[in-house]
Amino acid sequence: MTTDILQTARCLWSGAVLAALTACGGGSSGPSTPPATYTVGGAVAGIDAGQSVILRDNGGDDLTVSANGAFAFVTKIASGAAYAVTATAPAGKTCSVTGGSGTVSSNVNNVAVACVSNGPFSIGGSVAGLGVGESVVLRNNGGDDLTVSANGPFIFATKVSGGGSYAVSVGTQPQGMYCAVADSAGTASADVSNVAVACAAPYKVGGTVSGLVGQGLELALGSQHVGISGNGSYAFPIAVAPGPYGQGVSIAQQPHSPAQQCIVQNPYFTMTPPNVSDISDVNIVCGEFSFVANSGADSISVFSNDATSGALMAVGPAMAADRGPSAIAGTIDKKYIYVSNSRSNDVSAFAVDPSSGALTAVPGSPFAAGTSPGAVGVYTATWCSTRGGHCGFNMYAFAANAGSDTVSAYTIDQGTGALTPIASYSAGTGPSTMAARPDGQFLYVANTGGSNSISGYWIDPFGGELRPVLGSPFPSVGIVTSLAFGAGESFLYAANASGGTASIGAFSVHPFSTDPNTGALTPLAGFPYALPSCTYIVADQTGAYLYATAGTSLFGFSINQQTGALSPLPGSPLAVGSTADSVSIDPTNQSLYVTNRSAGKVTGYRLNAATGELTAMPGSPFAVGQSADFFATF
C-alpha cells in the first residue's frame, strides 16, 4: 500500500516537471508583463481653513482634501483605463471639476477643483470726481438702478449668488459730466468692493500758434470754430465733455494775404476719466522752413521762408550732421526732419523748433542704416476707427542704401522723433532715390547701380513693413536720379541722367485696390521725353506742373491730367546758374527753389500756380555755404 502511494507521487511529480519543461521549451514566450499604472491628481482651490472637500475617482477611492494645493489619489490607474473625478463640496460652497475625466497614458496632474462660496454677495465700489449737487445712476447686470449723489462707497441693493456674474455700467450720466467704470465686471466669489466709478467735468482744448503772418486763419473742433488773428496761445471757448469718443482739431480756413499752409500738431485726442485734464499742446505751426544738405561740410543749413516773398533767411549757423549728408525728408506735422548720411551709413534725426526752425538732435541720433544711404523718405498713415471716431497717425521712415542694395525701414516715435528699425528689404542694384505715394500706400525706389529699374513696395500702414508690388522691379529709362508724382499721383516721372540719353521717363500707377496688380507701373506712350541732361525733377503741389534741372537750366512742363503727357511751359527753359541740381516747391505752392551745387547757393522763383510760370525771387540767389547738394522745404 505504501509502495503504491509513493509510486503515484513520483508519477505526479514527474508529470509536473514534464509539463514545466514543455511550457519553457520549444522557443515559446514567457508570462505577459502587467500594464503600467499611473497616478491621477491635480489641484484644489477655494476652500477655507477648517473646510474639506471629498474627491472620488471612478465612484470610489475617496480622498479628503483639507487645504488648497496639489492632490493625488492613492490608487493608481492602469494605462488605457478611464478616470472620472467628482467632488463633494463643504457646507456653503459649490465645487466644480475641470479636466476631471479621460483615459490614462501617463501621470495625470491637471485635474482642477475650484470651490466658491454660495453667497449671496454684495456688489459695490466707490465713486470719485462727482460734482457737488450732481448724481449718477449706476446699473448692475442691466438693472438694479442705484442713484449715487456723493463721492465715496456704494453698494447695490441686490446681491449676486456665488459664481454669478456682475456687470456695472452707467445708466444716466451726471449733468455736464462724464463717468467711466473700471473693474466693472466679473464673477462673484466674495463681496465685491473694487468697482471704481470716475467722473470728470469738461476740459479745455488749446495750444500755441506760431509763424502766422496772414489773415483769416480759422480752427475747428467739432461744431466749434475759432478765428486766430496772431501768434501766441489760444483756446476753444467751450469746454469739451469727456468720454470714449475721439476728438480732433483741424484747419477750417487757411490764412490769406499772404497765403500760408498751417498744420496742426497733436490734433487727435480722447479724454476718459479718471485721466482728464485741460489740453494745451494742440499747436498750430504756420511758418515755413527750408533745409539744405551740405555734403562737403557735413552739415545742414537752416532757413526760414518769408511768407510774402519766399526769400530765405538763415537761422543761425549750419547744424552738424554725420558724414556725407545726401538727402532730407520731414514729417507732415513739421516736428522732425531726417537726413541720410552716405559716408557714415546712418540717418540723422532732428527736432524742428516750430517758431524758428532751429534744429536739435533727437536723442539716440544718428540711427544705423545700410551701406551708403543716398536717399531718405517719410510716409504717414492716417487712420480712424469705425467705432468711437478715434483717429491718429502712424509714421515711418525709409532709407535707400546704394552700397548694400537694400531699403531700411523704421518706425518714427511721434513723441521723440527716434527711429526704431523694422527690417531691411532687398532692392535692385544701387538704390539711390525714392518717392512715397501717400494716398496709395506705395513706395518706389530707383536702382541705378546697373539694374536700371524701379522697385515698387506696398507699405503696411499699421506696421511699416514693405511688400513687393506684383511685377516689381519695373524697367526704368536709365540711370534714374529722381522720382516725382504728377496728376493726383496717377503718374510717376523719372529723371534719367544717363549721358547721351538724358530724358524724363513716365509711368502710370495702377490705382490702389484689391486687384493683385495694384501699384504696378506701366510705361506711358510718348516717353521718354528727351532733354540735353536731367538731374532732378519735382511736381508742384497740385500735380499740374513738372520741373526738371538740366545743367545750368530749369525746364518747366504742364502735365496732361488724363494722359500724363508733358507740354513745355512758355519761357522754358530758364537759366538758373551753374550746376543746377535739387529742386523743391514749398507747401503753399508759391515758391520754387533750385540748388546750385558747386556755387554753394540756392536760386529762388515765385510760382504762379494758375499758369506754372516762374519769376525771379527778390534777393535770389541765397548763399548757403560750402556746397548745396539737396534742398527740402516744409
C-alpha positions in Angstrom: 0.0 0.0 0.0 2.8 2.4 0.9 4.7 1.5 -2.2 1.7 2.2 -4.4 1.3 5.7 -2.8 5.0 6.6 -3.4 4.8 5.5 -7.0 1.8 7.6 -7.5 3.5 10.6 -6.0 6.6 10.1 -8.2 4.4 9.9 -11.2 2.6 13.1 -10.3 6.0 14.9 -9.7 7.4 13.6 -12.9 4.3 14.8 -14.8 4.6 18.3 -13.3 8.2 18.5 -14.3 7.4 17.4 -17.8 4.6 19.9 -18.0 7.0 22.7 -16.9 9.7 21.6 -19.3 7.2 21.5 -22.1 6.0 25.1 -21.3 9.5 26.5 -21.2 10.9 24.7 -24.1 10.3 24.9 -27.8 11.1 28.8 -28.0 7.6 29.9 -26.8 7.1 33.3 -25.0 7.1 33.7 -21.2 4.4 35.1 -18.9 2.9 38.5 -20.1 4.1 41.9 -18.5 1.4 43.6 -16.3 0.2 47.0 -17.7 1.8 50.2 -16.3 -0.1 52.2 -13.7 -0.3 55.9 -13.2 -1.5 58.4 -10.6 -4.5 60.7 -11.0 -4.3 64.1 -9.4 -4.4 67.9 -9.7 -5.0 70.9 -7.5 -7.8 72.2 -5.2 -8.5 75.9 -4.8 -11.1 77.9 -2.9 -11.6 76.0 0.3 -11.3 77.9 3.6 -9.4 76.9 6.8 -11.2 74.1 8.6 -13.1 73.0 5.5 -12.6 69.8 3.5 -13.6 68.7 0.0 -14.2 65.0 -0.7 -12.9 63.8 -4.0 -13.7 60.5 -5.8 -12.2 58.7 -8.8 -14.5 56.4 -10.7 -17.0 56.5 -7.9 -14.6 55.4 -5.2 -11.1 55.7 -3.8 -12.4 58.6 -1.6 -9.8 61.3 -0.9 -10.4 64.0 1.7 -8.6 67.3 0.9 -8.4 69.9 3.7 -6.1 72.5 2.2 -5.7 74.2 -1.1 -3.0 72.8 -3.4 -1.9 69.6 -5.1 -3.6 66.3 -4.5 -3.3 62.7 -5.9 -5.5 59.6 -5.4 -3.9 56.7 -3.6 -5.0 54.1 -6.1 -3.2 54.2 -9.4 -4.9 53.5 -12.7 -3.7 51.1 -15.4 -2.6 52.5 -18.7 -5.5 52.8 -21.1 -8.1 52.8 -18.3 -10.6 55.6 -17.7 -10.7 58.0 -14.8 -13.6 60.3 -13.6 -13.1 62.7 -10.7 -16.1 64.2 -8.8 -16.2 66.5 -5.8 -18.4 66.8 -2.8 -18.2 70.4 -1.6 -18.0 71.6 2.0 -21.0 73.3 3.5 -21.8 76.7 2.0 -19.7 76.1 -1.1 -20.0 74.8 -4.6 -17.1 73.0 -6.2 -16.6 72.4 -9.9 -14.1 70.0 -11.6 -12.3 70.9 -14.8 -10.3 68.3 -16.7 -11.7 65.6 -14.4 -12.1 62.7 -16.9 -10.2 61.0 -19.6 -8.0 57.9 -20.4 -4.7 57.4 -18.6 -1.5 57.2 -20.6 0.8 58.9 -18.1 0.5 60.5 -14.7 -2.5 62.9 -14.6 -1.9 66.2 -12.7 -4.2 68.7 -14.4 -7.5 68.0 -12.6 -8.6 71.4 -11.3 -11.1 71.6 -8.4 -12.4 75.1 -7.9 -14.7 75.9 -4.9 -16.6 79.1 -4.5 -18.9 80.3 -1.7 -22.6 80.0 -2.5 -23.1 83.6 -1.4 -25.1 85.7 -2.0 -22.5 88.5 -2.3 -22.8 92.3 -2.4 -21.6 94.3 -5.4 -20.1 97.7 -4.8 -17.2 100.1 -5.1 -16.6 103.8 -4.9 -17.4 107.0 -6.9 -14.8 109.8 -7.3 -14.9 113.1 -9.1 -18.7 113.7 -8.9 -19.5 117.4 -8.7 -21.4 118.9 -5.8 -25.2 118.6 -6.4 -24.7 116.1 -9.2 -25.9 112.5 -9.4 -25.0 109.4 -11.4 -27.3 106.4 -11.9 -25.4 103.1 -11.8 -26.7 99.7 -13.0 -25.7 96.1 -12.4 -26.4 93.5 -15.0 -28.7 96.0 -16.8 -30.9 96.7 -13.8 -31.0 97.3 -10.1 -30.6 101.0 -10.7 -28.7 102.9 -7.9 -28.6 106.7 -7.8 -25.3 108.0 -6.2 -25.2 111.7 -5.3 -21.9 111.9 -3.5 -18.3 110.7 -3.8 -17.5 107.6 -1.7 -18.5 104.0 -1.4 -21.7 102.5 -2.9 -23.4 99.0 -2.8 -26.2 97.7 -4.9 -29.3 96.5 -3.1 -29.5 93.2 -4.9 -26.8 90.6 -4.1 -25.3 88.1 -6.5 -25.2 84.3 -5.9 -21.8 82.6 -5.6 -20.3 82.1 -9.0 -22.8 84.5 -10.6 -21.6 87.3 -12.9 -21.9 91.1 -12.3 -21.5 93.9 -14.8 -21.7 97.5 -13.6 -22.4 100.4 -16.0 -23.6 104.0 -16.0 -27.3 104.2 -16.6 -27.6 108.0 -16.6 -24.6 110.4 -16.7 -24.5 113.4 -14.4 -25.4 116.8 -16.0 -22.4 118.3 -17.7 -20.1 115.5 -16.6 -19.0 112.0 -17.8 -18.4 109.0 -15.6 -16.4 105.8 -16.6 -16.4 102.5 -14.8 -13.2 100.4 -14.2 -13.1 96.8 -12.8 -16.8 96.7 -13.8 -17.4 93.0 -14.5 -16.5 89.6 -13.1 -17.7 86.5 -11.3 -18.6 86.9 -7.6 -16.9 84.5 -5.2 -16.9 87.0 -2.3 -18.3 90.5 -1.6 -17.1 92.8 -4.4 -15.9 96.3 -3.4 -13.4 97.4 -6.1 -15.7 98.7 -8.8 -14.3 102.2 -9.5 -16.5 104.9 -11.0 -14.5 108.0 -12.0 -16.3 111.2 -13.1 -14.9 114.3 -14.7 -16.1 117.7 -15.8 -15.5 119.1 -19.3 -11.9 120.1 -20.3 -10.5 123.0 -22.3 -8.6 122.5 -25.6 -5.9 124.9 -26.8 -2.3 125.3 -27.7 0.1 127.8 -29.3 0.1 129.4 -32.7 3.5 130.2 -34.3 4.6 131.7 -37.7 1.3 133.3 -38.5 1.6 136.3 -40.9 -1.6 136.1 -43.0 -5.2 136.7 -42.1 -8.4 134.6 -41.7 -7.0 131.5 -40.0 -9.9 129.5 -38.5 -9.7 126.4 -36.4 -12.4 123.8 -35.9 -13.2 121.4 -33.0 -16.4 119.6 -33.7 -19.1 122.3 -34.2 -16.8 124.9 -32.6 -15.0 127.4 -34.8 -12.5 129.9 -33.5 -10.7 132.6 -35.5 -7.0 133.2 -34.9 -5.5 136.6 -35.6 -2.0 136.4 -34.2 0.7 134.2 -32.7 0.6 133.0 -29.1 -1.7 130.8 -27.0 -5.3 130.1 -28.0 -8.2 128.0 -26.6 -11.6 127.0 -27.8 -14.3 128.9 -25.8 -16.5 125.9 -25.0 -15.1 123.1 -22.9 -15.4 119.5 -24.2 -17.2 116.8 -22.4 -15.0 113.8 -21.6 -16.0 110.4 -23.0 -15.0 107.4 -25.0 -15.3 109.2 -28.4 -12.3 110.7 -30.2 -11.9 114.4 -30.8 -9.8 116.4 -33.3 -8.7 119.9 -34.2 -8.5 120.8 -37.8 -7.9 123.9 -40.0 -11.2 125.2 -41.2 -9.7 128.0 -43.2 -6.0 128.7 -44.1 -4.6 132.2 -43.8 -4.5 134.6 -46.8 -2.8 137.9 -47.6 -0.2 136.3 -47.7 -1.3 132.7 -48.2 0.1 130.2 -45.7 -0.3 126.5 -45.2 -0.7 126.0 -41.4 -0.6 122.5 -39.9 -1.9 121.1 -36.6 0.4 119.3 -34.3 -1.1 116.7 -31.9 -4.6 117.1 -33.5 -6.3 113.9 -32.1 -7.1 113.1 -28.6 -9.6 111.2 -26.3 -10.2 112.0 -22.7 -11.8 109.4 -20.4 -12.0 109.6 -16.6 -10.0 109.5 -14.4 -7.3 110.8 -16.8 -8.9 114.1 -17.8 -7.2 117.4 -17.8 -7.1 120.6 -20.0 -5.2 120.1 -23.3 -2.7 122.8 -24.2 -0.4 121.2 -26.8 -2.6 121.3 -29.9 -0.1 123.6 -31.6 -0.6 125.4 -34.9 2.5 125.9 -37.0 2.3 128.3 -39.9 5.9 129.1 -40.5 7.8 127.5 -43.4 11.4 126.3 -43.1 13.9 125.1 -45.6 16.9 122.8 -45.1 20.0 122.3 -47.3 22.3 119.3 -47.1 26.0 120.3 -47.5 27.8 117.1 -48.1 31.2 118.7 -48.4 30.8 120.4 -44.9 28.9 117.5 -43.3 26.2 120.0 -42.2 22.6 121.2 -42.6 21.9 124.8 -43.3 18.5 126.1 -41.9 16.4 128.9 -43.3 13.0 130.4 -42.6 10.9 131.3 -45.6 9.4 134.8 -45.9 5.6 134.2 -46.2 5.2 137.2 -48.6 8.2 136.9 -50.9 9.5 133.4 -50.3 13.0 134.8 -49.6 15.3 132.6 -47.5 16.6 133.9 -44.2 19.4 132.0 -42.4 18.5 130.6 -39.0 21.8 130.6 -37.1 24.9 128.6 -38.1 24.7 125.3 -40.0 23.8 122.3 -37.9 26.4 119.5 -37.8 25.2 116.2 -39.4 27.1 113.0 -39.8 29.4 112.3 -42.7 28.1 112.9 -46.2 24.5 114.2 -45.8 22.8 113.4 -49.0 19.0 113.8 -48.7 16.4 115.2 -46.3 12.8 114.3 -45.5 10.4 115.7 -42.9 7.2 114.6 -41.1 3.9 116.2 -42.1 3.5 117.9 -38.7 6.8 119.7 -39.1 8.1 118.2 -35.9 11.1 116.3 -37.3 13.5 116.0 -40.2 15.7 113.1 -41.2 19.0 113.2 -43.1 20.6 110.3 -44.9 24.4 110.3 -44.4 26.1 108.4 -47.3 29.6 108.2 -45.8 28.8 107.2 -42.2 26.0 104.7 -43.1 23.3 106.2 -40.9 20.4 108.6 -40.6 20.4 111.7 -38.5 17.2 112.9 -36.8 16.5 116.4 -35.7 13.6 118.1 -33.9 12.4 121.3 -35.5 11.6 124.4 -33.4 8.0 125.4 -34.5 8.8 129.2 -34.2 12.3 129.5 -35.6 13.0 126.3 -37.5 16.2 125.7 -35.4 17.3 122.1 -35.2 18.0 119.9 -32.1 19.4 116.4 -32.4 16.9 113.7 -31.5 18.2 111.5 -28.6 19.9 108.5 -30.0 20.7 110.1 -33.4 22.2 109.1 -35.7 20.5 105.8 -36.4 22.2 102.9 -38.2 21.3 102.3 -41.8 22.7 100.1 -44.6 25.8 100.9 -46.6 25.8 104.3 -48.4 22.3 105.6 -47.8 21.7 108.1 -50.6 18.0 108.8 -50.1 15.5 109.1 -47.2 11.7 109.3 -47.2 8.9 109.6 -44.7 5.4 108.0 -45.0 2.5 108.9 -42.8 -0.6 106.8 -42.5 -3.7 108.5 -41.0 -6.2 106.1 -39.5 -9.7 106.5 -37.9 -11.7 103.8 -36.1 -15.2 103.0 -37.3 -16.3 102.9 -33.7 -15.7 105.8 -31.4 -14.2 108.1 -34.0 -10.7 107.7 -32.8 -8.0 108.9 -35.2 -4.2 109.0 -35.3 -1.0 108.9 -37.3 1.5 106.1 -37.9 4.8 107.4 -39.2 7.6 105.5 -40.9 11.0 106.4 -42.4 12.9 104.7 -45.1 16.5 104.8 -46.3 17.8 103.6 -49.7 21.2 102.0 -49.2 23.1 102.2 -52.5 26.0 100.2 -51.2 24.1 97.2 -49.7 21.2 97.1 -52.3 18.6 97.4 -49.5 15.9 99.6 -48.1 15.9 100.2 -44.3 12.5 100.7 -42.7 11.9 102.4 -39.3 9.0 103.4 -37.1 9.1 107.0 -36.0 8.4 107.8 -32.3 6.0 110.7 -32.6 6.9 111.9 -29.1 10.7 112.0 -29.5 11.4 111.5 -33.2 13.6 108.5 -32.5 13.8 105.7 -35.1 13.2 102.1 -34.3 14.3 99.6 -37.0 11.5 97.5 -38.6 13.5 95.5 -41.1 15.9 95.7 -44.1 14.4 94.8 -47.5 16.1 93.8 -50.8 16.1 96.2 -53.6 17.8 96.3 -57.0 21.4 97.2 -57.6 22.4 100.6 -56.2 19.0 102.1 -54.9 19.6 105.8 -54.9 16.3 107.8 -54.8 12.7 107.2 -53.7 9.2 108.6 -53.7 6.3 107.6 -51.5 2.7 107.8 -52.8 0.8 108.8 -49.6 -2.8 108.1 -50.8 -2.0 104.7 -52.2 0.5 103.3 -49.6 3.2 102.7 -52.1 7.0 103.4 -52.1 9.1 103.4 -55.3 12.9 103.1 -55.2 15.1 103.7 -58.3 18.0 101.4 -58.7 20.9 102.9 -60.6 23.8 100.6 -59.9 23.4 98.6 -63.1 20.0 97.1 -62.8 18.3 100.3 -64.0 15.0 99.5 -62.6 12.4 100.8 -60.2 11.4 98.7 -57.2 7.8 99.1 -56.0 6.6 98.3 -52.5 3.3 98.3 -50.7 3.6 99.9 -47.2 1.7 98.3 -44.4 0.0 101.3 -42.7 -0.1 99.6 -39.3 3.4 98.2 -39.2 5.6 99.9 -41.8 6.6 96.6 -43.4 7.3 96.6 -47.1 5.9 94.0 -49.6 7.0 94.0 -53.2 4.4 95.1 -55.7 3.4 92.4 -58.2 5.8 92.6 -61.2 8.5 94.6 -59.3 11.1 95.6 -60.2 10.0 97.5 -63.3 12.4 98.5 -66.1 13.4 102.2 -65.9 14.6 104.6 -68.6 18.3 104.5 -67.5 20.1 106.0 -64.5 17.3 107.4 -62.5 18.3 110.1 -60.1 14.9 111.5 -59.1 11.3 110.4 -58.9 8.1 112.6 -58.8 4.3 112.1 -58.9 2.0 114.1 -61.0 -1.7 114.5 -61.9 -3.0 113.5 -58.5 -0.3 110.8 -58.1 -1.7 108.9 -61.1 1.6 109.1 -62.9 5.2 108.6 -61.8 8.0 110.5 -63.5 11.7 109.6 -63.5 14.7 111.7 -64.2 17.2 109.8 -66.4 20.7 111.3 -66.1 22.3 108.8 -68.5 24.9 110.6 -70.7 23.7 111.0 -74.2 20.2 109.7 -73.5 19.1 112.1 -70.7 15.4 112.2 -70.5 12.2 112.1 -68.4 10.5 108.7 -68.2 6.9 108.3 -67.2 4.7 105.5 -65.9 1.0 105.1 -65.0 0.4 103.8 -61.5 -2.2 101.1 -61.1 -4.7 102.5 -58.6 -4.9 101.1 -55.1 -7.4 98.4 -54.9 -7.9 94.7 -54.2 -6.6 93.9 -57.7 -3.3 92.0 -57.4 -1.7 94.5 -59.9 -2.3 97.4 -57.5 0.7 99.7 -57.5 2.2 98.3 -60.7 3.9 100.6 -63.1 3.2 100.8 -66.9 5.3 102.9 -69.2 3.4 105.8 -70.8 3.2 106.3 -74.5 5.3 109.1 -75.9 8.1 108.7 -73.3 11.0 109.1 -72.6 11.0 112.8 -73.1 14.5 113.7 -74.3 16.4 116.5 -72.6 20.1 117.7 -73.0 20.6 116.5 -69.5 18.4 115.8 -66.5 19.4 115.7 -62.8 16.3 116.3 -60.7 12.6 116.6 -61.1 9.7 117.9 -58.9 6.0 118.4 -59.4 4.0 121.3 -57.9 1.7 120.6 -55.0 -1.4 120.2 -57.3 0.4 117.8 -59.7 -0.3 120.1 -62.6 3.3 121.1 -63.5 6.7 119.3 -63.6 10.1 121.0 -63.4 13.5 119.5 -64.3 17.0 120.7 -63.7 19.4 120.2 -66.6 23.0 121.5 -66.4 22.5 125.3 -66.0 18.8 125.3 -67.0 15.4 124.6 -65.4 12.8 123.2 -67.7 9.0 123.5 -67.0 6.1 121.4 -68.3 2.4 121.3 -67.9 1.0 117.8 -67.2 -2.0 116.5 -69.1 -4.2 115.2 -66.2 -5.7 112.4 -68.4 -2.7 111.1 -70.3 0.3 112.3 -68.3 1.8 113.9 -71.4 4.2 116.8 -70.9 4.0 120.2 -72.7 6.7 122.8 -72.4 5.7 125.9 -70.5 6.1 129.3 -72.1 9.6 130.7 -71.5 11.0 127.3 -70.6 13.9 126.7 -70.0 15.2 129.2 -67.6 18.9 129.9 -66.9 19.5 129.1 -63.2 23.2 129.3 -62.9 25.9 126.7 -62.6 25.4 123.1 -61.6 21.6 123.1 -61.1 20.7 120.1 -59.0 18.0 119.5 -56.4 14.7 121.4 -56.8 11.8 121.8 -54.3 8.4 123.6 -54.1 7.1 125.0 -50.8 3.8 123.8 -49.2 1.8 126.9 -50.3 2.8 126.2 -54.0 4.1 129.7 -54.4 7.9 129.3 -54.3 10.4 127.0 -56.2 14.0 126.6 -55.1 17.0 125.2 -57.0 20.4 124.3 -55.5 23.5 125.5 -57.4 25.6 122.7 -56.1 29.2 123.9 -56.7 28.4 127.5 -56.2 27.0 126.9 -52.7 23.8 128.8 -53.5 20.1 128.4 -53.8 18.2 130.1 -56.6 14.6 131.0 -55.8 11.5 131.7 -58.0 7.9 132.7 -57.3 5.5 130.2 -58.8 2.2 131.2 -60.5 0.0 128.2 -59.5 -2.5 129.0 -62.2 0.0 129.0 -65.1 3.1 127.3 -63.8 5.1 130.5 -64.7 8.2 131.2 -62.7 9.6 134.7 -61.9 12.8 135.7 -60.1 12.5 135.9 -56.3 13.8 139.1 -54.7 17.2 138.6 -53.1 17.9 135.4 -55.0 20.3 133.6 -55.2 20.8 132.9 -51.5 24.2 131.9 -50.1 24.3 128.5 -48.3 27.9 127.6 -47.6 30.5 125.2 -48.9 28.1 123.2 -51.0 24.3 123.0 -51.7 23.6 119.3 -52.5 20.0 118.8 -51.5 17.1 121.2 -50.7 13.9 120.5 -48.9 11.2 122.9 -47.7 8.3 122.2 -45.3 
